[in-house]
Amino acid sequence: MTFEEFVAQRLDALVRYATVVTWDPHLAEDITQEVLVRAQARWSRIGRLDAPEPYVKRMVVNEFLSWRRRRAAHLVFLPRETLDGVAPPTSDGTGAVDDRDIAHRLIAGLPPKQRAAIALRYYEDLPDEEIAALLGCRAGTVRSYLSRGLAALRAAMPAERARNLEECL
């Protein structure tokens, strides 16, 4: 498969994957673009793999985790009140969608490795071993990321909605 064929077939899926990992559609597009530029330069090697997509997905995760360390990237944390003043939350009339929205907002506030572990478990439905391979750590560390991330989400969610947390993910 040529690089052009790979991109034509898998670009949308890669951007969706990056969005799930980063929880930011704009950052996901930037990361996907950076990864594809690097993958194109190495495609003679990557294209020979039995399954190039998992390799490129690993590149996406690595790019996300290293992106936050770069000096050029600065995160600006704003209080919730400021964000709500700019774009107040709106109810769509269904509790499940509201619960999911709360979970997504809270997940976006987790540390990057916990966020990536939760995304890979609940959205990609990957086992601990595969998540560990993608994050470059041990399966026990993945379980720790998941446990701490879920505990932080339960503590931050309103009590009546925390019971449905895993359904929201």
Backbone as CSV, one residue per row, in Angstrom:
resi,resn,N_x,N_y,N_z,CA_x,CA_y,CA_z,C_x,C_y,C_z
1,MET,0.857,-1.169,0.000,0.000,0.000,0.000,0.907,1.238,0.000
2,THR,0.609,2.180,-0.869,1.388,3.414,-0.912,0.934,4.339,0.202
3,PHE,1.751,5.324,0.486,1.408,6.298,1.519,0.114,7.023,1.146
4,GLU,-0.008,7.404,-0.114,-1.200,8.124,-0.577,-2.461,7.282,-0.397
5,GLU,-2.368,5.981,-0.689,-3.517,5.087,-0.504,-3.865,4.963,0.978
6,PHE,-2.843,4.835,1.809,-3.064,4.740,3.248,-3.791,5.974,3.763
7,VAL,-3.306,7.155,3.387,-3.930,8.399,3.849,-5.360,8.504,3.323
8,ALA,-5.570,8.161,2.067,-6.925,8.237,1.495,-7.899,7.336,2.249
9,GLN,-7.425,6.165,2.673,-8.306,5.207,3.346,-8.454,5.475,4.841
10,ARG,-7.405,5.969,5.507,-7.393,5.991,6.959,-7.334,7.380,7.590
11,LEU,-7.319,8.455,6.818,-7.172,9.790,7.388,-8.288,10.118,8.380
12,ASP,-9.530,9.909,7.987,-10.646,10.229,8.885,-10.561,9.433,10.185
13,ALA,-10.223,8.161,10.086,-10.114,7.323,11.284,-8.966,7.796,12.174
14,LEU,-7.862,8.209,11.573,-6.731,8.697,12.366,-7.070,9.997,13.085
15,VAL,-7.789,10.896,12.422,-8.178,12.153,13.065,-9.153,11.874,14.206
16,ARG,-10.104,10.960,14.007,-11.031,10.594,15.089,-10.261,9.985,16.267
17,TYR,-9.320,9.121,15.956,-8.499,8.500,16.993,-7.723,9.565,17.768
18,ALA,-7.109,10.480,17.057,-6.348,11.556,17.709,-7.273,12.433,18.542
19,THR,-8.495,12.654,18.088,-9.451,13.458,18.848,-9.799,12.764,20.157
20,VAL,-9.986,11.459,20.118,-10.296,10.707,21.339,-9.115,10.765,22.310
21,VAL,-7.903,10.671,21.796,-6.724,10.686,22.661,-6.490,12.072,23.257
22,THR,-6.681,13.130,22.456,-6.355,14.485,22.914,-7.525,15.217,23.540
23,TRP,-8.750,14.842,23.213,-9.959,15.540,23.652,-9.995,16.969,23.136
24,ASP,-9.331,17.211,22.017,-9.294,18.539,21.415,-9.230,18.347,19.906
25,PRO,-10.332,18.612,19.180,-10.339,18.332,17.741,-9.302,19.140,16.956
26,HIS,-9.014,20.353,17.399,-8.038,21.168,16.686,-6.624,20.634,16.901
27,LEU,-6.311,20.279,18.142,-5.014,19.684,18.441,-4.886,18.341,17.729
28,ALA,-5.974,17.586,17.658,-5.954,16.285,16.981,-5.571,16.441,15.510
29,GLU,-6.126,17.453,14.854,-5.779,17.686,13.448,-4.306,18.052,13.310
30,ASP,-3.809,18.899,14.216,-2.393,19.292,14.166,-1.483,18.088,14.385
31,ILE,-1.818,17.280,15.371,-0.991,16.110,15.676,-1.028,15.115,14.522
32,THR,-2.201,14.889,13.964,-2.314,13.966,12.831,-1.469,14.459,11.668
33,GLN,-1.513,15.744,11.405,-0.718,16.308,10.316,0.776,16.103,10.570
34,GLU,1.226,16.398,11.797,2.640,16.217,12.135,3.051,14.750,11.972
35,VAL,2.214,13.845,12.444,2.516,12.419,12.372,2.587,11.965,10.915
36,LEU,1.646,12.414,10.093,1.645,11.984,8.693,2.845,12.534,7.931
37,VAL,3.290,13.723,8.271,4.493,14.269,7.635,5.694,13.387,7.974
38,ARG,5.818,13.011,9.255,6.922,12.142,9.654,6.774,10.745,9.068
39,ALA,5.537,10.241,9.010,5.306,8.890,8.472,5.622,8.836,6.977
40,GLN,5.324,9.899,6.260,5.605,9.900,4.830,7.104,9.769,4.567
41,ALA,7.899,10.450,5.376,9.347,10.384,5.201,9.882,8.977,5.488
42,ARG,9.171,8.215,6.321,9.614,6.865,6.698,8.740,5.773,6.088
43,TRP,7.918,6.126,5.103,6.929,5.179,4.611,7.550,3.937,3.980
44,SER,8.743,4.046,3.449,9.359,2.853,2.853,9.505,1.750,3.908
45,ARG,9.763,2.121,5.150,9.872,1.155,6.241,8.506,0.849,6.846
46,ILE,7.708,1.880,7.107,6.391,1.685,7.741,5.460,0.892,6.821
47,GLY,5.494,1.194,5.540,4.611,0.516,4.575,4.876,-0.965,4.447
48,ARG,6.072,-1.405,4.822,6.388,-2.840,4.739,5.845,-3.624,5.931
49,LEU,5.385,-2.937,6.959,4.826,-3.629,8.120,3.540,-4.355,7.730
50,ASP,3.230,-5.430,8.458,1.985,-6.161,8.197,0.774,-5.262,8.436
51,ALA,0.860,-4.434,9.462,-0.248,-3.533,9.809,0.336,-2.156,10.125
52,PRO,0.410,-1.274,9.143,1.002,0.046,9.407,0.139,0.940,10.291
53,GLU,-1.175,0.715,10.328,-2.045,1.606,11.096,-1.737,1.607,12.595
54,PRO,-1.554,0.460,13.247,-1.198,0.515,14.674,0.103,1.286,14.930
55,TYR,1.047,1.166,14.005,2.298,1.902,14.149,2.032,3.408,14.083
56,VAL,1.196,3.814,13.142,0.883,5.243,13.001,0.071,5.718,14.208
57,LYS,-0.808,4.882,14.739,-1.565,5.246,15.941,-0.619,5.446,17.115
58,ARG,0.386,4.596,17.213,1.383,4.757,18.282,2.112,6.092,18.107
59,MET,2.387,6.453,16.856,3.019,7.741,16.581,2.124,8.893,17.057
60,VAL,0.808,8.736,16.877,-0.143,9.767,17.315,-0.077,9.918,18.833
61,VAL,-0.105,8.810,19.554,-0.043,8.861,21.021,1.265,9.496,21.471
62,ASN,2.374,9.072,20.863,3.672,9.631,21.235,3.743,11.124,20.947
63,GLU,3.205,11.543,19.814,3.213,12.971,19.467,2.394,13.764,20.480
64,PHE,1.243,13.220,20.883,0.413,13.906,21.880,1.165,14.041,23.204
65,LEU,1.791,12.947,23.648,2.487,12.991,24.926,3.713,13.902,24.878
66,SER,4.385,13.984,23.744,5.558,14.860,23.660,5.154,16.297,23.358
67,TRP,4.007,16.501,22.752,3.544,17.852,22.426,3.458,18.705,23.685
68,ARG,2.962,18.125,24.745,2.760,18.892,25.969,4.076,19.306,26.610
69,ARG,5.173,18.642,26.244,6.470,18.964,26.837,7.203,20.077,26.089
70,ARG,6.776,20.371,24.892,7.484,21.371,24.097,7.346,22.753,24.687
71,ARG,8.399,23.532,24.566,8.364,24.901,25.073,7.359,25.762,24.319
72,ALA,7.208,25.495,23.043,6.323,26.332,22.228,4.859,26.139,22.606
73,ALA,4.543,25.017,23.189,3.153,24.734,23.549,2.912,25.163,24.990
74,HIS,2.010,26.066,25.172,1.679,26.542,26.511,0.206,26.301,26.772
75,LEU,-0.067,25.630,27.857,-1.450,25.429,28.248,-1.864,26.581,29.152
76,VAL,-3.014,27.114,28.874,-3.549,28.188,29.702,-4.787,27.631,30.383
77,PHE,-4.712,27.521,31.692,-5.842,27.001,32.446,-6.694,28.174,32.913
78,LEU,-7.966,28.108,32.589,-8.896,29.148,32.990,-9.881,28.567,33.989
79,PRO,-10.322,29.387,34.910,-11.349,28.893,35.827,-12.632,28.565,35.064
80,ARG,-13.357,27.602,35.563,-14.597,27.171,34.908,-15.555,28.351,34.701
81,GLU,-15.581,29.288,35.656,-16.487,30.427,35.550,-16.164,31.260,34.301
82,THR,-14.891,31.425,34.005,-14.493,32.180,32.824,-14.955,31.472,31.558
83,LEU,-14.739,30.165,31.514,-15.156,29.399,30.340,-16.672,29.410,30.191
84,ASP,-17.374,29.259,31.302,-18.837,29.269,31.240,-19.370,30.621,30.792
85,GLY,-18.651,31.701,31.140,-19.063,33.033,30.702,-18.910,33.224,29.210
86,VAL,-17.892,32.604,28.624,-17.660,32.724,27.184,-18.630,31.835,26.419
87,ALA,-18.756,30.602,26.850,-19.638,29.647,26.185,-20.382,28.860,27.250
88,PRO,-21.492,29.416,27.736,-22.210,28.724,28.810,-22.714,27.355,28.351
89,PRO,-22.674,26.381,29.256,-23.168,25.057,28.887,-24.670,25.101,28.612
90,THR,-25.079,24.324,27.644,-26.495,24.272,27.302,-26.997,22.851,27.471
91,SER,-28.211,22.723,27.906,-28.820,21.419,28.078,-29.522,21.021,26.789
92,ASP,-29.387,19.775,26.421,-30.069,19.308,25.219,-31.349,18.558,25.565
93,GLY,-31.670,18.512,26.839,-32.920,17.882,27.237,-32.816,16.410,27.581
94,THR,-31.653,15.835,27.446,-31.514,14.427,27.810,-30.406,14.279,28.834
95,GLY,-30.694,13.567,29.892,-29.729,13.390,30.976,-28.479,12.637,30.555
96,ALA,-28.636,11.639,29.689,-27.476,10.850,29.278,-26.466,11.698,28.517
97,VAL,-26.948,12.571,27.667,-26.046,13.425,26.902,-25.371,14.421,27.837
98,ASP,-26.121,14.932,28.807,-25.526,15.839,29.795,-24.440,15.140,30.605
99,ASP,-24.722,13.901,31.034,-23.731,13.138,31.793,-22.473,12.922,30.971
100,ARG,-22.656,12.581,29.707,-21.508,12.350,28.820,-20.705,13.642,28.644
101,ASP,-21.397,14.759,28.528,-20.723,16.050,28.377,-19.895,16.367,29.621
102,ILE,-20.467,16.130,30.780,-19.727,16.369,32.029,-18.496,15.469,32.079
103,ALA,-18.674,14.206,31.722,-17.543,13.271,31.743,-16.448,13.735,30.788
104,HIS,-16.811,14.178,29.602,-15.814,14.645,28.626,-15.062,15.865,29.141
105,ARG,-15.779,16.790,29.745,-15.115,17.985,30.281,-14.148,17.613,31.405
106,LEU,-14.576,16.692,32.251,-13.708,16.277,33.347,-12.508,15.485,32.840
107,ILE,-12.725,14.635,31.847,-11.624,13.862,31.269,-10.594,14.804,30.659
108,ALA,-11.049,15.866,30.040,-10.126,16.829,29.426,-9.209,17.464,30.469
109,GLY,-9.611,17.461,31.724,-8.796,18.039,32.785,-7.837,17.055,33.447
110,LEU,-7.907,15.787,33.060,-6.998,14.793,33.637,-5.588,14.955,33.066
111,PRO,-4.593,14.455,33.779,-3.237,14.440,33.216,-3.218,13.638,31.906
112,PRO,-2.346,13.989,30.980,-2.361,13.379,29.643,-2.298,11.850,29.620
113,LYS,-1.486,11.223,30.440,-1.387,9.759,30.384,-2.651,9.095,30.910
114,GLN,-3.274,9.677,31.949,-4.547,9.135,32.434,-5.611,9.319,31.357
115,ARG,-5.620,10.486,30.723,-6.585,10.774,29.668,-6.416,9.789,28.512
116,ALA,-5.170,9.564,28.092,-4.914,8.643,26.987,-5.315,7.221,27.371
117,ALA,-5.016,6.795,28.601,-5.376,5.443,29.043,-6.888,5.253,29.047
118,ILE,-7.616,6.249,29.536,-9.084,6.148,29.550,-9.630,6.109,28.129
119,ALA,-9.078,6.938,27.262,-9.540,6.946,25.864,-9.277,5.604,25.195
120,LEU,-8.093,5.065,25.401,-7.754,3.796,24.758,-8.573,2.640,25.324
121,ARG,-8.917,2.681,26.613,-9.709,1.608,27.205,-11.174,1.703,26.790
122,TYR,-11.773,2.889,26.972,-13.215,2.993,26.806,-13.659,3.351,25.390
123,TYR,-12.776,3.891,24.573,-13.171,4.238,23.212,-12.565,3.305,22.178
124,GLU,-11.366,2.830,22.432,-10.738,1.871,21.522,-10.950,0.445,22.011
125,ASP,-11.416,0.279,23.264,-11.692,-1.023,23.868,-10.462,-1.924,23.852
126,LEU,-9.305,-1.340,24.177,-8.060,-2.092,24.178,-7.793,-2.685,25.558
127,PRO,-7.166,-3.864,25.606,-6.779,-4.447,26.896,-5.566,-3.713,27.469
128,ASP,-5.296,-3.949,28.749,-4.198,-3.268,29.439,-2.862,-3.433,28.722
129,GLU,-2.587,-4.634,28.214,-1.300,-4.907,27.591,-1.098,-4.045,26.341
130,GLU,-2.131,-3.891,25.522,-2.005,-3.079,24.313,-1.882,-1.594,24.664
131,ILE,-2.627,-1.161,25.672,-2.513,0.228,26.119,-1.102,0.479,26.630
132,ALA,-0.570,-0.478,27.384,0.786,-0.344,27.912,1.797,-0.221,26.778
133,ALA,1.607,-1.018,25.737,2.527,-0.940,24.594,2.438,0.426,23.924
134,LEU,1.240,0.949,23.791,1.070,2.261,23.155,1.641,3.390,24.007
135,LEU,1.477,3.294,25.309,1.958,4.353,26.198,3.411,4.158,26.613
136,GLY,3.975,2.996,26.294,5.361,2.736,26.643,5.567,2.515,28.135
137,CYS,4.663,1.761,28.756,4.773,1.484,30.189,4.303,0.059,30.444
138,ARG,4.207,-0.329,31.699,3.751,-1.667,32.064,2.234,-1.697,32.207
139,ALA,1.675,-2.906,32.126,0.223,-3.070,32.274,-0.240,-2.611,33.654
140,GLY,0.558,-2.838,34.677,0.203,-2.377,36.021,0.130,-0.865,36.100
141,THR,0.996,-0.196,35.373,0.960,1.268,35.333,-0.312,1.731,34.645
142,VAL,-0.718,1.028,33.589,-1.970,1.370,32.900,-3.137,1.241,33.869
143,ARG,-3.167,0.150,34.629,-4.255,-0.029,35.603,-4.245,1.098,36.629
144,SER,-3.055,1.542,37.009,-2.943,2.656,37.946,-3.486,3.943,37.319
145,TYR,-3.116,4.211,36.054,-3.640,5.395,35.357,-5.165,5.351,35.299
146,LEU,-5.711,4.170,34.957,-7.165,4.040,34.848,-7.829,4.221,36.207
147,SER,-7.280,3.596,37.235,-7.857,3.694,38.569,-7.844,5.132,39.072
148,ARG,-6.704,5.786,38.953,-6.596,7.170,39.423,-7.472,8.107,38.598
149,GLY,-7.512,7.885,37.289,-8.337,8.732,36.430,-9.815,8.595,36.765
150,LEU,-10.278,7.347,36.908,-11.689,7.127,37.242,-12.024,7.666,38.627
151,ALA,-11.100,7.517,39.580,-11.335,8.048,40.929,-11.452,9.574,40.885
152,ALA,-10.605,10.214,40.102,-10.670,11.676,39.979,-11.974,12.099,39.320
153,LEU,-12.417,11.339,38.320,-13.684,11.663,37.653,-14.862,11.497,38.605
154,ARG,-14.870,10.400,39.364,-15.972,10.177,40.317,-16.014,11.266,41.376
155,ALA,-14.842,11.693,41.836,-14.790,12.726,42.874,-15.257,14.071,42.331
156,ALA,-15.012,14.341,41.059,-15.353,15.638,40.487,-16.786,15.698,39.954
157,MET,-17.372,14.542,39.655,-18.735,14.527,39.112,-19.750,14.741,40.219
158,PRO,-20.862,15.380,39.881,-21.946,15.479,40.859,-22.355,14.073,41.312
159,ALA,-22.662,13.928,42.596,-22.917,12.615,43.195,-23.982,11.819,42.452
160,GLU,-25.050,12.475,42.037,-26.127,11.741,41.369,-25.730,11.245,39.991
161,ARG,-24.678,11.808,39.429,-24.251,11.387,38.088,-23.044,10.464,38.129
162,ALA,-22.307,10.434,39.237,-21.102,9.620,39.341,-21.417,8.131,39.210
163,ARG,-22.628,7.711,39.604,-22.993,6.306,39.499,-23.001,5.832,38.055
164,ASN,-23.306,6.731,37.126,-23.400,6.369,35.714,-22.123,6.672,34.933
165,LEU,-21.015,6.880,35.618,-19.796,7.325,34.969,-19.359,6.422,33.830
166,GLU,-19.251,5.122,34.072,-18.743,4.234,33.025,-19.705,4.143,31.844
167,GLU,-20.985,4.376,32.058,-21.931,4.422,30.942,-21.699,5.667,30.092
168,CYS,-21.190,6.723,30.710,-20.927,7.976,29.995,-19.707,7.877,29.114
169,LEU,-18.770,6.980,29.480,-17.528,6.884,28.729,-17.734,6.125,27.495
